[in-house]
Amino acid sequence: MFLSDFSIKKPIATIVMIIALMAMGLLAMSKLRVNQNPDVEIPGLFVSIPYPGASPDTVEREIVNRIEKSLQSVPGVTEVYSYSNEGSAGFEMRFSFKKNMIEATDEVRNVISSVRYKLPTEMREPVIRRFDPSQQPVLNMALSSSSMSHAEISRFAEDDLANRLRGLPGVATVNVNGALKRELSVLLRAEKLREFNVSVSEVVAALRTQNTNAPVGKVRGNLEEESIRLVGRIESPAEFQNIVVKRRGDQIVRLGQVASIEDGFADVNGVSIRSGKPNVGVQVLRSREASTVSVAKSVRKAMDEVNKELEKTHPGTKLDVTYDGGRDAQSSLNNVIESLIFGAVLTIFVVYAFLNSWRSTLITALSLPTSVIAAFIAVWLCGFTLNFMTLLGLSLAIGVLIDDAIVVRENIVRHMQNGSDRRTAALEGTAEIGLAVAATTFSIIAVFIP
């Protein structure tokens, strides 16, 4: 065998190559993303179509029945499930594993566009999401305070905390749950509408047209050009009182005359509670290319900085972690690594029990770290993550490696016992069974390739 002959005849070059491979393996291992589970792309899409204010029966009649059959015609789809909920419709689509999900997303979007004219005008634009197991929260946090109101911590979570977390590397989405959302309510008074002969549609049209910024043209000179914009965006709730709703000759009807303006909060659709006390929940989701452990560490570091600032500015306000997926992933991987090391140690003792030679056992044991560390180069080049599946694969490889090492080492020892010197015994012993050992290893690889 070429490798064994080269290693025996040029030991110094072989040692240098092994050290270089171990160094590259350690470098590759430091760059590996650490996740609890492998990144698996499930061939499926979920289509969500908001239809505000509609009952489940209306959603089924107006949306589901008109789209479902069209979605079944998408190439590669195997199953379609539909859901009619209060104010929304949902479709769960499953495809064959050979289907390109980018193409599938475009095809589903085109199918919905082709039947859009049949759907209600009040329906909002569909939201298409892929099935992605990685889109699970890496961290769940709870923001609570004894000195700030629920509205104040809601504003802090939405405007400050969420934006700060979104800027961290590897963070894809930050969801805020249980927060009060600011809402400006226009409460129309029926008697005033009748008195001034104003309809609801006129009020709605006035709000739309008089609360906007828009370009209206350009002024060109000989050497320069200036843009003209209509600046009509209302900056404060009090300014809504002055919106002109209707003109009757010289009389102007303003919004404050027919309605009252209230600066409050929208209806609460979700509540975040911890230990029986309401708070604001914050969920952090990682991007597909990011590591769960590294994202969790960076978020925890940012959380510590936020807590230090809150202690100075708002005593009694604290951001706590309720779930840490990074810590769970690291703990699971540590358990697998400990089992891997324990199994390797037991294997070494078994080798000694059968060979009854510390020299042979040491030579066999040295093949473990050199091979395993070098294997991380291939793991990194293939784009895999360090998860329990890759570690279990390494544990299986250790068993095959030890088996081959025992067979080769035992044959070399047999030649030495027959009177051959170490160099001759190594060359002849490896040449005798090298091809058989290689064939056995490649047979095992062939079984796992599919």
QUIKA-V423619 format. One record per backbone hydrogen bond with DSSP energy under -0.5 kcal/mol. CO is the residue of the C=O (numbers start at 1). NH is the residue of the N-H. Records with the same first field share a line. If there is no record, write none. Layout:
CO: NH ; NH
//
This chain:
1: 5
2: 6
3: 7
4: 8
5: 9
6: 10
10: 14
11: 15
12: 16
13: 17
14: 18
15: 19
16: 20
17: 21
18: 22
19: 23
20: 24
21: 25
22: 26
23: 27
24: 28
25: 29
26: 30
27: 31
28: 31 ; 32
29: 32
33: 35 ; 386
34: 292 ; 293
36: 388
38: 40
40: 42 ; 133
42: 44
43: 95
44: 131
45: 93
46: 48 ; 129
47: 91
48: 50 ; 127
49: 89
50: 124
51: 54
54: 87
55: 59
56: 60
57: 61
58: 62
59: 63 ; 64
60: 65
63: 67
64: 67 ; 68
67: 71
68: 72
70: 73
71: 74
74: 77
76: 96
79: 94
81: 92
83: 85 ; 90
85: 87 ; 88
87: 51
88: 85
89: 49
90: 83
91: 47 ; 93
92: 81
93: 45
94: 78 ; 79
96: 99
99: 101
100: 104
101: 105
102: 106
103: 107
104: 108
105: 109
106: 110
107: 111
108: 112
109: 113
110: 114
111: 115
112: 115
113: 116
115: 118
116: 119
120: 123
126: 128
127: 48 ; 129
129: 46
130: 132
131: 42
132: 135
134: 136
136: 286
138: 325 ; 326
139: 284
140: 322 ; 323
141: 282
142: 144 ; 320
143: 280
144: 318
149: 153
150: 154
151: 155
152: 156
153: 157
154: 158
155: 159
156: 160 ; 161
157: 162
160: 164
161: 165
162: 166
163: 167
165: 168
168: 171
170: 172 ; 287
173: 285
175: 177 ; 283
177: 281
179: 181
180: 182
181: 266
183: 185 ; 264
185: 187 ; 262
186: 188
187: 260
188: 190
189: 193
190: 194
191: 195
192: 196
193: 197 ; 198
199: 203
200: 204
201: 205
202: 206
203: 207
204: 208
205: 209
206: 210
212: 232
214: 230
217: 228
218: 220
219: 226
224: 221
226: 219
228: 216 ; 217
229: 231
230: 214 ; 232
236: 239
237: 240
238: 241
239: 242
240: 243
241: 256
243: 245 ; 255
246: 253
248: 251
251: 248
252: 254
253: 245 ; 246
254: 257 ; 258
255: 258 ; 259
258: 189
260: 187 ; 262
262: 185 ; 264
264: 183
267: 269
271: 273
272: 279
274: 277
277: 274
279: 272 ; 281
280: 143
281: 177
282: 141
283: 175
284: 138 ; 139
285: 172 ; 173
287: 290
291: 295
292: 296
293: 297
294: 298
295: 299
296: 300
297: 301
298: 302
299: 303
300: 304
301: 305
302: 306
303: 307
304: 308
305: 309
306: 310
307: 311
308: 312
309: 313
310: 314
314: 317
316: 146
318: 144 ; 320
320: 142 ; 322
323: 140 ; 325
324: 328
325: 329
326: 330
327: 331
328: 332
329: 333
330: 334
331: 335
332: 336
333: 337
334: 338
335: 339
336: 340
337: 341
338: 342
339: 343
340: 344
341: 345
342: 346
343: 347
344: 348
345: 349
346: 350
347: 351
348: 352
349: 353
350: 354
351: 355
352: 356
357: 361
358: 362
359: 363
360: 364
361: 365
362: 366
363: 367
364: 367
365: 368 ; 369
366: 370
367: 371
368: 372
369: 373
370: 374
371: 375
372: 376
373: 376
374: 377 ; 378
375: 379
376: 380
377: 381
378: 382
379: 384
380: 383
385: 387
386: 35
387: 391
388: 392
389: 393
390: 394
391: 395
392: 396
393: 397
394: 398
395: 399
396: 400
397: 401
398: 402
399: 403
400: 404
401: 405
402: 406
403: 407
404: 408
405: 409
406: 410
407: 411
408: 412
409: 413
410: 414
411: 415
412: 416
413: 417
414: 418
415: 420
416: 419
421: 425
422: 426
423: 427
424: 428
425: 429
426: 430
427: 431
428: 432
429: 433
430: 434
433: 437
434: 438
435: 439
436: 440
437: 441
438: 442
439: 443
440: 444
441: 445
442: 446
443: 447
444: 448
445: 449
446: 450
//
